[in-house]
Amino acid sequence: MNLLFALYGAACYAIFLATVVYSAAFVGNLPVPKAIDHGLPIGAAGEPLAVSLVVNVLLLGVFAIQHSVMARPAFKRWWSRIVPAAIERSTYVLLASAALILIFLQWRPIGGVVWDLSGSTAGSALVALSALGWGLVLVSTFQIDHFELFGVKQVWLRLTGRPAPVLQFRVPLFYRYVRHPIYLGFILAFWSAPLMTAGHLLFAGVTFAYILVGIWFEERDLIEHFGHRYRVYREQVGMLLPRRARRDDVDLRS
């Protein structure tokens, strides 16, 4: 059974990696079968704008609800009665990937140019900033515990018979300047578009709103778990805008 858990965790991680790579191509309008501004789902051609808007918002809502609800401690305690603890995180990652794949398949591109800086110096700078955002996301996951975050460590510990480490409170490099560098990376990646269409703006706006809501829930859980130490950290370090902590002994692991 432990080997099956390990194979399941590895498969979920592989699906997640492929999904994230496609996400970057989707948002960046790279040459993939379906991107944020081109390609239509079957049967969507010619549908009213209102329908496209509702469908897109619902798609983003499905991801937001799955991603937020399943991350809450109360849900995890209930869910762990059904799904073994070793693969709880891997299952979460798999379902999050499925929600993203649903967005890729059913997203309705919506025209209307908000700004077009393609081919200009400013446009190139936005492309670079978007790439920086994706890089920030990736590096920030490794500064906490990338493989635990995406369920690989849990199945490996189960396979090797080792106990899970105690959750520690620490602050790696990026987290000394901004409390949520992963979210900041996504914001940079989604908003730094040389061509901003109405559809892309909808995507960026709704995900930004979700990030703010997600941060509220996440920080509530962190305060419940770490108490005063997280309150001090929150006072000293910016949420999304960098602000250096005054005390180097503040420590966090999320």
Buried (B, 14 or more C-beta within 10 A) or exposed (E): EBEEBBEBBBEBBEBBEEBBEBBBBBBBBEEBEBBBBEBBBEEBEEEEEEEBBEBBEEBBEBBBEBBBEBBBEEEBEEBEEEBBEBBBBBBBBBBBBBBBBBBBEBBBBBEEEEBEBBEEEEBEEBBEBBBBBBEBBEBBBEBBBBBBBBBBBBBBBBBEEEEEEEEEBEBBEBBBBBBBBBBBBBBBBBBBBBBBBBBBBBBBEBBBEBBEEBBEEBBEBBBEEBEEBBEBBBEBBBBBEEBEBEEEEBBBBB
